[in-house]
Amino acid sequence: MSAKREITVAAMSASESNPGNYALILEDLESRRRIPIIIGAAEAQAIAIAMEHMQPARPLTHDLLKQTIDSLGAQLKEVLIHSLVDGV
């Protein structure tokens, strides 16, 4: 297993290779290497809402999970992407 790297969402755009889906571009903050990951329209919309600091009319699934974590007094420290298979 290689060392952990900090990444950020660099961009998101419609996927040319998978119509109806989106390409989420993750960027390694140290090497500046970019990794495209294909996601569905619902996931892209949820990410766009969060990136634009918008408030949806009702909580989405990930909002409910965050509320649960917060109510337990816990904190999400990291998300680990351990493999990429077929762009996912």
C-alpha positions in Angstrom: 0.0 0.0 0.0 1.4 3.4 -0.9 1.5 6.4 1.5 -1.6 8.4 2.1 -2.0 11.6 0.1 -4.2 14.6 0.6 -6.5 15.3 -2.3 -9.1 17.9 -3.2 -11.9 18.2 -5.7 -10.3 20.2 -8.5 -13.3 20.2 -10.9 -16.4 18.4 -12.1 -17.7 18.1 -15.6 -20.0 16.1 -17.8 -18.4 12.8 -18.7 -17.7 12.4 -22.4 -17.0 8.7 -22.1 -20.1 7.9 -20.1 -23.0 10.1 -21.2 -25.4 11.0 -18.4 -22.6 10.7 -15.8 -20.0 13.2 -14.5 -16.2 13.2 -14.1 -15.1 14.3 -10.7 -11.5 15.4 -10.9 -9.5 14.8 -7.7 -6.1 16.4 -7.4 -3.1 15.3 -5.3 -2.1 18.5 -3.3 1.5 17.5 -3.3 2.3 16.2 -6.8 -0.6 18.0 -8.5 -1.5 14.7 -10.2 -5.2 14.5 -11.2 -7.4 11.5 -11.0 -10.8 11.4 -12.8 -13.6 9.4 -11.2 -16.9 8.8 -12.9 -19.9 9.4 -10.8 -23.7 9.5 -11.3 -25.9 12.5 -11.8 -27.3 12.3 -8.2 -23.9 12.2 -6.7 -22.7 15.1 -8.9 -25.6 17.2 -7.8 -25.0 16.5 -4.1 -21.3 17.5 -4.5 -22.2 20.6 -6.5 -24.7 21.7 -3.8 -22.1 21.3 -1.1 -19.4 23.1 -3.1 -21.7 26.0 -3.7 -22.8 26.1 0.0 -26.4 25.7 -1.1 -29.1 24.3 1.2 -31.4 21.7 -0.3 -35.1 21.7 0.4 -34.7 18.5 2.5 -31.7 16.7 3.8 -30.0 14.2 1.4 -28.7 10.8 2.6 -25.2 12.1 3.3 -26.7 15.0 5.3 -28.5 12.6 7.5 -25.3 10.6 8.1 -23.4 13.8 9.0 -26.2 14.8 11.4 -25.9 11.3 13.0 -22.1 11.6 13.4 -22.5 15.1 14.8 -25.2 14.0 17.3 -22.9 11.3 18.6 -20.2 13.8 19.2 -18.0 12.2 16.7 -15.9 13.7 13.9 -15.0 12.4 10.4 -11.2 12.6 10.2 -10.5 11.2 6.8 -11.9 9.3 3.8 -9.6 6.6 2.3 -9.8 5.7 -1.3 -8.1 2.4 -1.5 -8.6 1.4 -5.1 -9.9 2.6 -8.4 -11.7 0.0 -10.6 -13.0 1.0 -14.1 -13.0 4.7 -13.0 -15.0 4.0 -9.9 
